[in-house]
Amino acid sequence: MGNKIIYEKDYVTRINLKTATDQREKLIDFCLYGKNQFLAIGWSCVDFETDDYSAFYDTVVTYIHGQKRRLNPALNIFKDACVNDLFWTRDLNGIYWICRVTEPAKAYSNKDLDIGAVLPVKAYAVGLEVPGQIKASFNRSRGGIVQRLQEPVIIEYSKFVFNKLSNEEFYEVNSNIANNMIDNLPAFELEELVISYIQIVEGYYLLSNSIANKSTTVKIECQFISRDINNVKKAVVQVKAKQATALDALSFKAYEDKDYYIYLYAPTINNMEKMKNVIKITPKELQDFYDKYKAILPESITQFENLFNIGFSEKK
């Protein structure tokens, strides 16, 4: 391919292939495993005779408003989708798929599978392992049919994976984002890296039942207890990415009062001098840790090193 495509969106989209059919396996087979591949949405209850998506959209909007229901965001996602936009979906075996839009959305009626419209795509099976942010978008309770993922590294990862599986350099991948992988790790991977650091370097183990639900406003990610039975210590951690606002160490005073050590990873931490048990993890410490222990770190983290064939210790 001569010229690589410049990706024009600041997001990729996650979509669940789930209409109001009791034949979901057939729905996914139709979408992903045929010669022609599609993403699909429902509303097959609306009758129309053309494949014009605009007409379908207007009809569905009128139907939904007549029932005083809210418009599902998937309708607008399909309306706004352009050729070469990237989507992620997942089949019933838990396999993740990367999909490139090949044509605009069109109306398509299949009442058995409750399909009202399709988005033609070229799709490739990626496997079971993808970045945590992509996994979480599928697993989030009440996450809806669609979600836009806007982390820059997830966009670059998506382009890279499509290029790799299609065996052509279709998209231009921005390798500049790899100049500092830690700064550009998605939130889930950054948290996992910091949690791994605390367990391996600081000598704690994770209390798995303490991991905070992402829908809460809990100030900590999770809790730890030390491995040294002669010096039992408790700890908590909070992780904030490069673009986050400053953390106030004093906001963790309640944990210190209960004899916890507080590990913080953030671009700026205020009032540390007013606390006794706060430990700041620096980007250099995290990078050194990655270099030393990457052989035993989760693939969800280390795969970003291979994303642009640039490693922390191999940069020119």
Secondary structure, DSSP 8 states (H G I E B T S, - for coil): --S-B----S-EEEE----S-S-HHHHHHHHHSSSSEEEEE--TTS--SS-BHHHHHHHHHHHHHHTT----HHHHHHHH--TT-EEEEE-TTS-EEEEEE-S--EEEEETTTTEEEEEEEEEEEEES---HHHHHHHHSTT--SEEEE--HHHHHHHHHHHHHHHTS--B---GGGGGGHHHHS-HHHHHHHHHHHHHHTS-EEEEGGG---TTS--S-SEEEEES-TTS--EEEEEE--TTS--EEGGGGHHHHHTTEEEEEE-S-EE-GGG-SSEEE--HHHHHHHHHHHGGGS-HHHHHHHHTTT--GGG--
